[in-house]
Amino acid sequence: MWSARSWANARARTRIAGRLAVVAMLAALTAGCFRPMYAEHTDGTPALREKLLGVEVPPLNYGTGTREARLGVEIRNALAFKLYGTATGTAPTHRLVLRLTARKTSLLTDPTTALPSIENYGIDAAYNLIEIASNKSVMTGSTFSNVSYDIPGQFQRFGRARAFRDAEDRAAQEIAENIQTRLASYFYSGM
């Protein structure tokens, strides 16, 4: 004899099985739509890696001081490594123009010495991707990076300088990663 509870349990199991079957059918139908980003193409069209190799990153003219020049070189080198890897020798098809703005703010100060103990370092980057053949802008955007760093005691001048430099390097790597991801997305959507 079937009780009301056993009928409800059987109907619930039937509903769950039906939903799982629908999900499995949808997954089977869309399985052929997946295409890896960095895979080689068999139809002869250039893959994403070849398109990224065609992006030229000119030297950055950021600021006049040595610290600004070092930051510009760090971002350019990180971006070039992410785009090219170790490959070289392809003719550029696009040029990437970058504008940088750096800032530093104190987050916490020591109440006894009134010196900062934690600071925040940030970089704002605006970029413009220009197609070389037509000299037309094909993509613009901006990104930012904010990193915080601890400042050792007030008498550790070299520790403070090293902490600041490490923060610059981390922010530069993050900016390069953000721009590389957006360039890959742009070139991948155009494939």
C-alpha positions as CSV (number, residue, x, y, z in Angstrom):
1,M,0.0,0.0,0.0
2,W,1.4,3.4,-1.0
3,S,1.2,6.2,1.6
4,A,1.1,9.9,0.8
5,R,4.7,10.3,1.9
6,S,6.0,7.5,-0.4
7,W,4.1,9.1,-3.4
8,A,5.7,12.5,-2.6
9,N,9.2,10.9,-2.4
10,A,8.7,9.0,-5.7
11,R,7.5,12.2,-7.5
12,A,10.5,14.2,-6.1
13,R,12.9,11.5,-7.3
14,T,11.3,11.5,-10.7
15,R,11.5,15.3,-11.0
16,I,15.2,15.3,-10.0
17,A,16.0,12.5,-12.5
18,G,14.2,14.5,-15.2
19,R,16.1,17.7,-14.4
20,L,19.4,15.8,-14.5
21,A,18.5,14.3,-17.8
22,V,17.8,17.7,-19.2
23,V,21.1,19.1,-17.9
24,A,23.0,16.1,-19.4
25,M,21.4,16.7,-22.8
26,L,22.2,20.4,-22.8
27,A,25.8,19.6,-21.8
28,A,26.1,17.1,-24.6
29,L,24.7,19.6,-27.1
30,T,27.1,22.4,-26.1
31,A,30.2,20.1,-25.7
32,G,31.3,20.9,-29.3
33,C,31.2,24.6,-28.7
34,F,34.3,24.6,-26.5
35,R,37.5,25.9,-28.1
36,P,40.6,26.4,-26.0
37,M,42.1,29.9,-26.2
38,Y,45.7,29.1,-26.9
39,A,45.1,26.0,-29.1
40,E,46.6,25.7,-32.6
41,H,44.1,26.1,-35.4
42,T,43.8,23.4,-38.1
43,D,42.1,25.7,-40.7
44,G,45.2,27.8,-41.2
45,T,44.1,31.0,-39.4
46,P,46.5,32.4,-36.9
47,A,46.1,31.2,-33.3
48,L,45.9,33.6,-30.4
49,R,49.6,33.2,-29.6
50,E,50.6,34.5,-33.1
51,K,48.2,37.4,-32.8
52,L,49.7,38.4,-29.4
53,L,53.2,38.1,-31.0
54,G,52.2,40.9,-33.4
55,V,51.6,43.4,-30.6
56,E,54.5,45.9,-30.3
57,V,55.1,47.4,-26.9
58,P,57.3,50.5,-27.4
59,P,59.4,51.9,-24.6
60,L,57.4,53.9,-22.0
61,N,58.2,57.5,-21.5
62,Y,56.9,57.7,-18.0
63,G,58.3,60.5,-15.9
64,T,61.8,62.0,-15.8
65,G,63.3,60.4,-12.7
66,T,65.0,57.1,-12.3
67,R,62.2,55.6,-10.2
68,E,59.6,56.4,-12.9
69,A,61.9,55.1,-15.6
70,R,62.5,51.8,-13.7
71,L,58.7,51.4,-13.3
72,G,58.2,52.0,-17.0
73,V,60.8,49.4,-17.9
74,E,59.4,46.9,-15.4
75,I,55.9,47.1,-16.8
76,R,57.1,46.9,-20.4
77,N,59.3,43.9,-19.7
78,A,56.6,42.1,-17.8
79,L,54.1,42.8,-20.6
80,A,56.5,41.8,-23.3
81,F,57.2,38.5,-21.5
82,K,53.5,37.8,-21.1
83,L,52.8,38.5,-24.7
84,Y,55.8,37.0,-26.4
85,G,57.2,34.5,-24.0
86,T,60.6,33.7,-25.5
87,A,59.5,34.0,-29.2
88,T,60.7,36.9,-31.3
89,G,61.0,37.8,-34.9
90,T,57.4,38.4,-36.1
91,A,56.5,41.7,-37.8
92,P,54.2,43.8,-35.6
93,T,50.6,44.3,-36.6
94,H,49.5,46.4,-33.6
95,R,51.2,48.9,-31.3
96,L,50.3,49.3,-27.7
97,V,50.5,52.8,-26.2
98,L,50.5,53.0,-22.4
99,R,50.1,56.0,-20.0
100,L,50.9,55.4,-16.4
101,T,50.1,57.3,-13.2
102,A,51.5,56.1,-9.9
103,R,50.4,57.1,-6.4
104,K,51.4,56.3,-2.8
105,T,49.2,56.8,0.3
106,S,49.8,56.1,4.0
107,L,47.3,53.7,5.5
108,L,48.5,53.4,9.1
109,T,50.8,55.7,11.0
110,D,52.7,54.8,14.2
111,P,51.1,57.0,17.0
112,T,54.5,57.5,18.8
113,T,56.6,58.5,15.8
114,A,53.9,59.7,13.4
115,L,55.7,57.8,10.6
116,P,53.7,55.5,8.3
117,S,53.8,51.8,9.1
118,I,51.7,50.6,6.2
119,E,51.4,52.2,2.9
120,N,49.4,51.6,-0.3
121,Y,51.0,51.9,-3.7
122,G,48.9,52.1,-6.8
123,I,49.4,52.4,-10.6
124,D,46.7,53.5,-13.0
125,A,47.3,52.6,-16.6
126,A,45.5,53.7,-19.7
127,Y,46.2,51.8,-22.9
128,N,45.4,52.2,-26.5
129,L,45.9,49.4,-29.1
130,I,46.6,50.8,-32.6
131,E,46.5,48.8,-35.8
132,I,49.7,49.7,-37.6
133,A,48.3,49.1,-41.2
134,S,45.5,51.7,-40.8
135,N,46.9,53.7,-37.9
136,K,43.5,53.4,-36.3
137,S,42.7,52.8,-32.6
138,V,41.0,49.4,-32.3
139,M,40.8,49.1,-28.5
140,T,41.2,51.4,-25.6
141,G,40.9,50.8,-21.9
142,S,42.3,51.3,-18.4
143,T,43.3,49.2,-15.5
144,F,44.7,49.7,-12.1
145,S,46.6,48.0,-9.4
146,N,46.7,48.7,-5.6
147,V,49.1,46.9,-3.4
148,S,49.9,47.5,0.3
149,Y,53.2,46.9,2.0
150,D,54.5,47.1,5.6
151,I,57.3,49.5,6.4
152,P,59.8,48.1,8.9
153,G,60.9,50.2,11.9
154,Q,61.9,53.8,11.6
155,F,65.6,53.2,11.5
156,Q,65.6,50.6,8.7
157,R,66.0,52.9,5.7
158,F,67.0,50.1,3.3
159,G,64.2,47.8,4.4
160,R,61.8,50.7,3.7
161,A,63.3,51.2,0.2
162,R,63.2,47.4,-0.5
163,A,59.5,47.1,0.6
164,F,58.6,50.0,-1.7
165,R,60.4,48.5,-4.6
166,D,58.8,45.1,-4.1
167,A,55.4,46.9,-4.0
168,E,56.3,48.5,-7.3
169,D,57.2,45.2,-8.9
170,R,54.0,43.5,-7.7
171,A,51.9,46.4,-9.0
172,A,53.7,46.3,-12.4
173,Q,53.2,42.5,-12.7
174,E,49.5,43.0,-12.0
175,I,49.1,45.8,-14.6
176,A,50.9,43.6,-17.2
177,E,48.6,40.6,-16.3
178,N,45.5,42.7,-16.6
179,I,46.5,44.2,-20.0
180,Q,47.6,40.8,-21.4
181,T,44.3,39.3,-20.4
182,R,42.3,42.1,-22.1
183,L,44.4,41.9,-25.2
184,A,43.9,38.1,-25.4
185,S,40.2,38.6,-24.9
186,Y,40.1,41.2,-27.8
187,F,42.1,39.0,-30.2
188,Y,40.1,35.9,-29.2
189,S,36.7,37.5,-29.8
190,G,37.9,38.5,-33.3
191,M,38.7,34.9,-34.3
